[in-house]
Amino acid sequence: MYLRTERLIGEQAQVDWAHVGSLAVTGGLRPLWVFVMVLAYSRAMWAELVFDLTVESLRRSLVRAARFFEGVTRQWLFDNPKTVVLARHGDAVRYHPGLLEIAGALRVQPRLCRPRRPTDRSPASTRSTRDGSRWAATSAS
């Protein structure tokens, strides 16, 4: 059992990625991912296709999402991706310095879901998985 909580306007955006397939390029195939940011209050969504899950790619996607939404929320909620989390011991988290740099510049607090707690999964996780499957099916046809 868990308590459902509602977020305030501008409080939190939930961020995730989903693998949507591969793209043929000169020399082979490149994996294709969808980056998804969902505003917790309104469920408004920004999504874009990316070729990798590096911190540089994350930073570009976060800036483009901020431009799309014409601002940022107070917090970004992530699952626990290696792009974001370098180390975690209980509640002690060591974030990637590249993420901390962009979060500081935009004045956003990065937050993490608790590990192995399905009730903490963000709507972005659910939406990126569902939409990623639909986009993968669409791109294959």
N, CA, C and O atoms as a DFTB+ gen file, in Angstrom:
564 C
 N C O
     1  1       0.834      -1.166       0.000
     2  2       0.000       0.000       0.000
     3  2       0.884       1.236       0.000
     4  3       1.939       1.253       0.635
     5  1       0.455       2.262      -0.709
     6  2       1.217       3.493      -0.746
     7  2       0.263       4.676      -0.813
     8  3      -0.913       4.537      -1.149
     9  1       0.801       5.838      -0.486
    10  2       0.022       7.061      -0.486
    11  2       0.273       7.810      -1.781
    12  3       1.417       8.139      -2.095
    13  1      -0.770       8.080      -2.526
    14  2      -0.630       8.850      -3.754
    15  2      -0.498      10.324      -3.380
    16  3      -1.277      10.848      -2.583
    17  1       0.491      10.975      -3.963
    18  2       0.697      12.387      -3.680
    19  2       0.515      13.202      -4.947
    20  3       0.806      12.726      -6.045
    21  1       0.046      14.398      -4.801
    22  2      -0.102      15.328      -5.916
    23  2       0.983      16.379      -5.814
    24  3       1.346      16.800      -4.715
    25  1       1.493      16.797      -6.932
    26  2       2.539      17.814      -6.980
    27  2       1.925      19.178      -7.271
    28  3       0.869      19.274      -7.896
    29  1       2.587      20.217      -6.819
    30  2       2.160      21.581      -7.091
    31  2       2.612      22.005      -8.487
    32  3       3.526      21.409      -9.057
    33  1       1.977      23.020      -9.024
    34  2       2.383      23.567     -10.321
    35  2       3.835      24.030     -10.230
    36  3       4.200      24.762      -9.309
    37  1       4.645      23.613     -11.168
    38  2       6.041      24.027     -11.224
    39  2       6.963      23.341     -10.240
    40  3       8.140      23.693     -10.156
    41  1       6.456      22.360      -9.486
    42  2       7.277      21.711      -8.466
    43  2       8.232      20.675      -9.053
    44  3       9.409      20.654      -8.693
    45  1       7.746      19.813      -9.953
    46  2       8.566      18.681     -10.346
    47  2       8.328      18.284     -11.803
    48  3       7.206      18.320     -12.308
    49  1       9.425      17.906     -12.454
    50  2       9.370      17.285     -13.780
    51  2      10.044      15.928     -13.664
    52  3      11.096      15.805     -13.037
    53  1       9.447      14.923     -14.260
    54  2       9.980      13.574     -14.182
    55  2      10.643      13.236     -15.502
    56  3      10.079      13.478     -16.569
    57  1      11.847      12.673     -15.430
    58  2      12.699      12.471     -16.595
    59  2      13.031      10.989     -16.755
    60  3      13.332      10.298     -15.782
    61  1      12.972      10.516     -17.999
    62  2      13.340       9.128     -18.259
    63  2      13.697       8.969     -19.730
    64  3      13.514       9.888     -20.529
    65  1      14.207       7.791     -20.076
    66  2      14.532       7.414     -21.443
    67  2      13.914       6.051     -21.716
    68  3      13.650       5.276     -20.798
    69  1      13.689       5.774     -22.996
    70  2      13.260       4.435     -23.415
    71  2      13.959       4.109     -24.730
    72  3      14.096       4.968     -25.601
    73  1      14.395       2.872     -24.863
    74  2      15.010       2.419     -26.110
    75  2      13.895       2.183     -27.115
    76  3      12.924       1.491     -26.809
    77  1      14.021       2.753     -28.325
    78  2      12.958       2.636     -29.323
    79  2      13.402       1.930     -30.591
    80  3      12.644       1.857     -31.559
    81  1      14.620       1.410     -30.597
    82  2      15.078       0.671     -31.767
    83  2      16.446       1.130     -32.216
    84  3      17.247       1.632     -31.426
    85  1      16.701       0.948     -33.510
    86  2      17.987       1.318     -34.101
    87  2      17.745       2.063     -35.398
    88  3      16.695       1.936     -36.028
    89  1      18.741       2.844     -35.778
    90  2      18.667       3.609     -37.011
    91  2      19.862       3.239     -37.874
    92  3      21.000       3.240     -37.404
    93  1      19.600       2.921     -39.145
    94  2      20.678       2.575     -40.067
    95  2      21.443       3.843     -40.439
    96  3      20.857       4.821     -40.905
    97  1      22.749       3.813     -40.229
    98  2      23.637       4.914     -40.600
    99  2      24.811       4.300     -41.360
   100  3      25.000       3.084     -41.367
   101  1      25.593       5.169     -41.996
   102  2      26.769       4.679     -42.703
   103  2      27.646       3.899     -41.732
   104  3      28.056       4.431     -40.701
   105  1      27.927       2.677     -42.047
   106  2      28.789       1.859     -41.203
   107  2      28.050       0.950     -40.240
   108  3      28.694       0.202     -39.504
   109  1      26.723       0.982     -40.215
   110  2      26.010       0.066     -39.326
   111  2      24.733       0.643     -38.754
   112  3      24.064       1.468     -39.375
   113  1      24.414       0.190     -37.554
   114  2      23.204       0.625     -36.868
   115  2      23.573       1.412     -35.607
   116  3      24.547       1.091     -34.927
   117  1      22.793       2.431     -35.311
   118  2      22.967       3.167     -34.057
   119  2      21.726       2.984     -33.212
   120  3      20.612       3.059     -33.730
   121  1      21.896       2.741     -31.902
   122  2      20.721       2.640     -31.047
   123  2      19.996       3.978     -30.995
   124  3      20.620       5.036     -31.062
   125  1      18.684       3.921     -30.875
   126  2      17.863       5.121     -30.828
   127  2      17.047       5.107     -29.541
   128  3      16.398       4.114     -29.213
   129  1      17.087       6.215     -28.823
   130  2      16.403       6.360     -27.541
   131  2      15.448       7.535     -27.620
   132  3      15.643       8.448     -28.422
   133  1      14.416       7.513     -26.786
   134  2      13.564       8.681     -26.631
   135  2      13.789       9.226     -25.220
   136  3      13.702       8.495     -24.234
   137  1      14.080      10.524     -25.147
   138  2      14.190      11.243     -23.877
   139  2      12.802      11.811     -23.610
   140  3      12.188      12.401     -24.500
   141  1      12.308      11.638     -22.396
   142  2      10.972      12.119     -22.044
   143  2      11.037      12.914     -20.748
   144  3      11.638      12.480     -19.766
   145  1      10.404      14.092     -20.762
   146  2      10.213      14.875     -19.534
   147  2       8.717      15.136     -19.403
   148  3       8.083      15.633     -20.334
   149  1       8.159      14.799     -18.241
   150  2       6.737      14.985     -17.979
   151  2       6.590      15.904     -16.775
   152  3       7.175      15.651     -15.722
   153  1       5.811      16.972     -16.930
   154  2       5.534      17.848     -15.794
   155  2       4.577      17.118     -14.854
   156  3       3.527      16.639     -15.282
   157  1       4.934      17.036     -13.593
   158  2       4.168      16.228     -12.636
   159  2       2.745      16.740     -12.445
   160  3       1.823      15.939     -12.292
   161  1       2.550      18.032     -12.451
   162  2       1.212      18.577     -12.174
   163  2       0.272      18.415     -13.371
   164  3      -0.834      17.893     -13.227
   165  1       0.707      18.859     -14.541
   166  2      -0.185      18.896     -15.702
   167  2      -0.074      17.670     -16.596
   168  3      -0.957      17.426     -17.419
   169  1       1.002      16.889     -16.449
   170  2       1.318      15.746     -17.310
   171  2       1.681      16.192     -18.728
   172  3       1.693      15.375     -19.649
   173  1       1.976      17.477     -18.907
   174  2       2.472      17.942     -20.207
   175  2       3.800      17.241     -20.468
   176  3       4.574      17.011     -19.539
   177  1       4.067      16.900     -21.727
   178  2       5.228      16.070     -22.027
   179  2       6.077      16.687     -23.128
   180  3       5.561      17.266     -24.084
   181  1       7.398      16.552     -22.972
   182  2       8.377      16.857     -24.015
   183  2       9.108      15.554     -24.292
   184  3       9.538      14.870     -23.363
   185  1       9.249      15.212     -25.553
   186  2       9.986      14.010     -25.920
   187  2      10.820      14.307     -27.151
   188  3      10.399      15.049     -28.038
   189  1      12.015      13.715     -27.195
   190  2      12.866      13.852     -28.369
   191  2      13.714      12.602     -28.516
   192  3      14.024      11.926     -27.535
   193  1      14.083      12.308     -29.745
   194  2      14.923      11.151     -30.018
   195  2      16.383      11.525     -29.842
   196  3      16.810      12.604     -30.253
   197  1      17.153      10.623     -29.224
   198  2      18.585      10.837     -29.002
   199  2      19.328       9.550     -29.368
   200  3      18.760       8.458     -29.354
   201  1      20.613       9.711     -29.697
   202  2      21.426       8.559     -30.080
   203  2      22.174       7.930     -28.911
   204  3      22.633       6.793     -29.019
   205  1      22.306       8.640     -27.803
   206  2      23.058       8.070     -26.690
   207  2      22.528       8.602     -25.363
   208  3      21.705       9.516     -25.321
   209  1      23.018       8.010     -24.294
   210  2      22.583       8.373     -22.948
   211  2      23.722       9.015     -22.166
   212  3      23.828       8.819     -20.956
   213  1      24.564       9.769     -22.837
   214  2      25.672      10.442     -22.166
   215  2      25.161      11.658     -21.413
   216  3      24.044      12.118     -21.649
   217  1      25.974      12.171     -20.514
   218  2      25.571      13.359     -19.764
   219  2      25.463      14.563     -20.699
   220  3      24.643      15.449     -20.459
   221  1      26.266      14.614     -21.752
   222  2      26.163      15.712     -22.717
   223  2      24.808      15.669     -23.426
   224  3      24.170      16.705     -23.609
   225  1      24.375      14.485     -23.820
   226  2      23.065      14.332     -24.441
   227  2      21.957      14.722     -23.457
   228  3      20.999      15.397     -23.833
   229  1      22.089      14.297     -22.203
   230  2      21.117      14.648     -21.168
   231  2      21.035      16.163     -21.008
   232  3      19.939      16.721     -20.960
   233  1      22.169      16.823     -20.926
   234  2      22.198      18.279     -20.748
   235  2      21.492      18.977     -21.909
   236  3      20.704      19.898     -21.693
   237  1      21.772      18.541     -23.145
   238  2      21.105      19.144     -24.311
   239  2      19.596      18.941     -24.234
   240  3      18.829      19.867     -24.496
   241  1      19.174      17.745     -23.879
   242  2      17.736      17.453     -23.795
   243  2      17.064      18.262     -22.697
   244  3      15.949      18.748     -22.883
   245  1      17.731      18.413     -21.550
   246  2      17.153      19.207     -20.454
   247  2      16.988      20.671     -20.860
   248  3      15.979      21.295     -20.531
   249  1      17.966      21.220     -21.568
   250  2      17.876      22.613     -22.019
   251  2      16.764      22.764     -23.056
   252  3      15.993      23.722     -22.995
   253  1      16.672      21.832     -24.006
   254  2      15.607      21.917     -25.012
   255  2      14.226      21.771     -24.369
   256  3      13.279      22.442     -24.779
   257  1      14.108      20.904     -23.371
   258  2      12.829      20.761     -22.665
   259  2      12.479      22.059     -21.938
   260  3      11.321      22.479     -21.946
   261  1      13.466      22.696     -21.311
   262  2      13.220      23.973     -20.616
   263  2      12.755      25.040     -21.604
   264  3      11.869      25.835     -21.291
   265  1      13.347      25.057     -22.785
   266  2      12.900      26.015     -23.812
   267  2      11.467      25.714     -24.242
   268  3      10.648      26.620     -24.398
   269  1      11.179      24.431     -24.431
   270  2       9.832      24.043     -24.850
   271  2       8.787      24.466     -23.812
   272  3       7.746      25.023     -24.161
   273  1       9.076      24.199     -22.540
   274  2       8.130      24.538     -21.476
   275  2       8.212      26.014     -21.064
   276  3       7.413      26.480     -20.252
   277  1       9.174      26.740     -21.623
   278  2       9.398      28.154     -21.310
   279  2       9.716      28.362     -19.833
   280  3       9.236      29.308     -19.209
   281  1      10.528      27.468     -19.288
   282  2      10.965      27.563     -17.903
   283  2      11.278      26.184     -17.349
   284  3      11.190      25.177     -18.050
   285  1      11.642      26.163     -16.087
   286  2      11.987      24.906     -15.427
   287  2      11.159      24.730     -14.162
   288  3      10.615      25.686     -13.609
   289  1      11.081      23.485     -13.723
   290  2      10.430      23.190     -12.450
   291  2      11.470      23.297     -11.338
   292  3      12.662      23.458     -11.597
   293  1      11.001      23.205     -10.109
   294  2      11.910      23.276      -8.961
   295  2      12.775      22.022      -8.847
   296  3      13.908      22.092      -8.372
   297  1      12.244      20.869      -9.285
   298  2      12.969      19.592      -9.182
   299  2      12.871      18.807     -10.477
   300  3      11.887      18.897     -11.211
   301  1      13.922      18.030     -10.739
   302  2      13.892      17.010     -11.787
   303  2      13.966      15.666     -11.079
   304  3      14.893      15.432     -10.303
   305  1      13.022      14.788     -11.326
   306  2      13.001      13.463     -10.714
   307  2      13.486      12.429     -11.732
   308  3      12.931      12.314     -12.825
   309  1      14.520      11.684     -11.362
   310  2      15.091      10.639     -12.213
   311  2      14.894       9.292     -11.529
   312  3      14.759       9.225     -10.307
   313  1      14.877       8.203     -12.331
   314  2      14.956       6.880     -11.726
   315  2      16.358       6.804     -11.113
   316  3      16.628       7.568     -10.187
   317  1      17.226       5.972     -11.546
   318  2      18.602       5.927     -11.033
   319  2      19.576       5.608     -12.161
   320  3      20.359       4.666     -12.041
   321  1      19.549       6.375     -13.261
   322  2      20.416       6.029     -14.385
   323  2      21.880       6.343     -14.110
   324  3      22.199       7.261     -13.355
   325  1      22.760       5.574     -14.727
   326  2      24.199       5.797     -14.544
   327  2      24.635       7.149     -15.087
   328  3      25.649       7.691     -14.647
   329  1      23.901       7.693     -16.018
   330  2      24.204       9.023     -16.542
   331  2      24.062      10.081     -15.455
   332  3      24.759      11.095     -15.478
   333  1      23.173       9.850     -14.513
   334  2      22.869      10.824     -13.459
   335  2      23.599      10.491     -12.163
   336  3      24.139      11.382     -11.508
   337  1      23.617       9.211     -11.790
   338  2      24.134       8.770     -10.487
   339  2      25.479       8.075     -10.660
   340  3      25.568       7.038     -11.317
   341  1      26.516       8.646     -10.074
   342  2      27.832       8.000     -10.117
   343  2      27.985       6.987      -8.993
   344  3      28.632       5.954      -9.168
   345  1      27.391       7.281      -7.837
   346  2      27.448       6.359      -6.688
   347  2      26.274       6.650      -5.775
   348  3      25.805       7.784      -5.674
   349  1      25.809       5.598      -5.110
   350  2      24.707       5.762      -4.157
   351  2      24.888       4.764      -3.029
   352  3      25.065       3.568      -3.258
   353  1      24.839       5.275      -1.808
   354  2      24.911       4.451      -0.605
   355  2      23.800       4.919       0.315
   356  3      23.944       5.920       1.016
   357  1      22.678       4.183       0.311
   358  2      21.525       4.607       1.086
   359  2      20.982       5.910       0.529
   360  3      20.654       6.004      -0.654
   361  1      20.889       6.912       1.390
   362  2      20.394       8.216       0.959
   363  2      21.497       9.113       0.407
   364  3      21.214      10.168      -0.160
   365  1      22.751       8.700       0.570
   366  2      23.877       9.501       0.074
   367  2      24.057       9.242      -1.425
   368  3      24.242       8.101      -1.850
   369  1      24.001      10.311      -2.213
   370  2      24.075      10.202      -3.665
   371  2      25.205      11.071      -4.187
   372  3      25.381      12.211      -3.757
   373  1      25.973      10.513      -5.125
   374  2      26.967      11.324      -5.830
   375  2      26.482      11.462      -7.268
   376  3      26.540      10.520      -8.058
   377  1      25.996      12.677      -7.588
   378  2      25.488      12.975      -8.921
   379  2      26.641      13.250      -9.876
   380  3      27.736      13.616      -9.449
   381  1      26.389      13.074     -11.163
   382  2      27.376      13.406     -12.180
   383  2      27.603      14.920     -12.151
   384  3      26.637      15.682     -12.121
   385  1      28.869      15.372     -12.160
   386  2      29.142      16.812     -12.111
   387  2      28.517      17.583     -13.277
   388  3      28.146      18.745     -13.115
   389  1      28.397      16.956     -14.444
   390  2      27.765      17.624     -15.582
   391  2      26.300      17.917     -15.329
   392  3      25.790      18.962     -15.734
   393  1      25.613      16.986     -14.651
   394  2      24.216      17.225     -14.290
   395  2      24.136      18.337     -13.253
   396  3      23.295      19.230     -13.363
   397  1      25.005      18.289     -12.250
   398  2      24.979      19.326     -11.199
   399  2      25.260      20.710     -11.782
   400  3      24.704      21.707     -11.322
   401  1      26.120      20.765     -12.790
   402  2      26.428      22.052     -13.410
   403  2      25.195      22.654     -14.084
   404  3      24.885      23.826     -13.870
   405  1      24.493      21.866     -14.891
   406  2      23.307      22.389     -15.580
   407  2      22.172      22.636     -14.595
   408  3      21.430      23.608     -14.742
   409  1      22.025      21.769     -13.590
   410  2      20.992      21.974     -12.575
   411  2      21.255      23.267     -11.805
   412  3      20.323      24.020     -11.522
   413  1      22.520      23.528     -11.464
   414  2      22.861      24.765     -10.763
   415  2      22.605      25.992     -11.619
   416  3      22.083      26.996     -11.134
   417  1      22.972      25.915     -12.893
   418  2      22.776      27.051     -13.796
   419  2      21.289      27.363     -13.970
   420  3      20.904      28.527     -14.076
   421  1      20.457      26.320     -14.001
   422  2      19.016      26.512     -14.174
   423  2      18.263      26.589     -12.841
   424  3      17.052      26.808     -12.818
   425  1      18.987      26.409     -11.734
   426  2      18.415      26.467     -10.389
   427  2      17.331      25.408     -10.169
   428  3      16.220      25.692      -9.722
   429  1      17.718      24.160     -10.512
   430  2      16.826      23.015     -10.367
   431  2      17.494      21.998      -9.451
   432  3      18.702      21.777      -9.533
   433  1      16.705      21.383      -8.583
   434  2      17.227      20.354      -7.672
   435  2      17.017      18.973      -8.295
   436  3      15.874      18.585      -8.540
   437  1      18.104      18.214      -8.561
   438  2      17.906      16.834      -9.027
   439  2      17.471      15.946      -7.854
   440  3      17.972      16.087      -6.738
   441  1      16.542      15.041      -8.120
   442  2      16.085      14.090      -7.106
   443  2      16.014      12.715      -7.744
   444  3      15.924      12.583      -8.965
   445  1      16.056      11.693      -6.897
   446  2      16.010      10.311      -7.376
   447  2      14.854       9.557      -6.744
   448  3      14.474       9.805      -5.599
   449  1      14.303       8.627      -7.520
   450  2      13.359       7.659      -6.947
   451  2      14.151       6.722      -6.041
   452  3      15.351       6.532      -6.235
   453  1      13.485       6.145      -5.065
   454  2      14.157       5.150      -4.228
   455  2      14.378       3.885      -5.051
   456  3      13.487       3.464      -5.788
   457  1      15.561       3.274      -4.933
   458  2      15.831       2.069      -5.725
   459  2      14.872       0.930      -5.366
   460  3      14.472       0.761      -4.214
   461  1      14.526       0.167      -6.384
   462  2      13.691      -1.026      -6.237
   463  2      12.349      -0.747      -5.562
   464  3      11.840      -1.580      -4.812
   465  1      11.788       0.412      -5.828
   466  2      10.459       0.755      -5.313
   467  2       9.549       1.092      -6.494
   468  3       9.543       2.233      -6.955
   469  1       8.786       0.126      -6.990
   470  2       7.952       0.386      -8.157
   471  2       6.938       1.506      -7.930
   472  3       6.517       2.157      -8.886
   473  1       6.543       1.735      -6.683
   474  2       5.573       2.795      -6.423
   475  2       6.185       4.177      -6.608
   476  3       5.458       5.163      -6.733
   477  1       7.507       4.261      -6.628
   478  2       8.173       5.548      -6.835
   479  2       8.397       5.861      -8.307
   480  3       8.789       6.977      -8.647
   481  1       8.156       4.899      -9.182
   482  2       8.403       5.148     -10.612
   483  2       7.605       6.338     -11.068
   484  3       6.428       6.491     -10.742
   485  1       8.260       7.160     -11.816
   486  2       7.614       8.379     -12.277
   487  2       6.684       8.093     -13.449
   488  3       6.856       7.102     -14.158
   489  1       5.692       8.969     -13.651
   490  2       4.852       8.835     -14.843
   491  2       5.674       8.906     -16.121
   492  3       5.272       8.345     -17.140
   493  1       6.817       9.584     -16.090
   494  2       7.677       9.631     -17.281
   495  2       8.173       8.235     -17.622
   496  3       8.294       7.896     -18.799
   497  1       8.463       7.418     -16.609
   498  2       8.919       6.047     -16.857
   499  2       7.836       5.250     -17.550
   500  3       8.086       4.570     -18.546
   501  1       6.645       5.340     -17.022
   502  2       5.529       4.608     -17.598
   503  2       5.248       5.112     -18.996
   504  3       5.058       4.325     -19.923
   505  1       5.221       6.432     -19.149
   506  2       4.895       7.020     -20.445
   507  2       5.991       6.740     -21.466
   508  3       5.689       6.435     -22.620
   509  1       7.262       6.836     -21.064
   510  2       8.336       6.617     -22.037
   511  2       8.344       5.168     -22.499
   512  3       8.612       4.899     -23.670
   513  1       8.056       4.235     -21.606
   514  2       8.010       2.828     -21.988
   515  2       6.843       2.595     -22.939
   516  3       7.002       1.953     -23.978
   517  1       5.685       3.110     -22.588
   518  2       4.507       2.911     -23.427
   519  2       4.690       3.624     -24.765
   520  3       4.482       3.022     -25.818
   521  1       5.076       4.898     -24.736
   522  2       5.228       5.657     -25.963
   523  2       6.425       5.147     -26.768
   524  3       6.387       5.135     -27.999
   525  1       7.481       4.729     -26.079
   526  2       8.655       4.198     -26.780
   527  2       8.276       2.991     -27.613
   528  3       8.719       2.858     -28.753
   529  1       7.454       2.106     -27.050
   530  2       7.018       0.934     -27.794
   531  2       6.196       1.354     -28.999
   532  3       6.354       0.793     -30.084
   533  1       5.317       2.336     -28.821
   534  2       4.486       2.789     -29.927
   535  2       5.356       3.444     -30.994
   536  3       5.154       3.204     -32.184
   537  1       6.337       4.283     -30.578
   538  2       7.213       4.935     -31.553
   539  2       8.077       3.909     -32.264
   540  3       8.331       4.042     -33.461
   541  1       8.531       2.895     -31.557
   542  2       9.347       1.872     -32.202
   543  2       8.529       1.142     -33.258
   544  3       9.021       0.866     -34.352
   545  1       7.281       0.829     -32.929
   546  2       6.426       0.143     -33.875
   547  2       6.140       1.037     -35.079
   548  3       6.101       0.559     -36.213
   549  1       5.940       2.340     -34.836
   550  2       5.662       3.284     -35.909
   551  2       6.865       3.441     -36.821
   552  3       6.719       3.462     -38.043
   553  1       8.059       3.551     -36.238
   554  2       9.257       3.768     -37.055
   555  2       9.633       2.535     -37.868
   556  3      10.307       2.651     -38.891
   557  1       9.207       1.364     -37.424
   558  2       9.534       0.132     -38.141
   559  2       8.665      -0.047     -39.378
   560  3       9.042      -0.771     -40.300
   561  1       7.491       0.611     -39.410
   562  2       6.595       0.412     -40.556
   563  2       6.835       1.393     -41.671
   564  3       6.155       1.342     -42.695
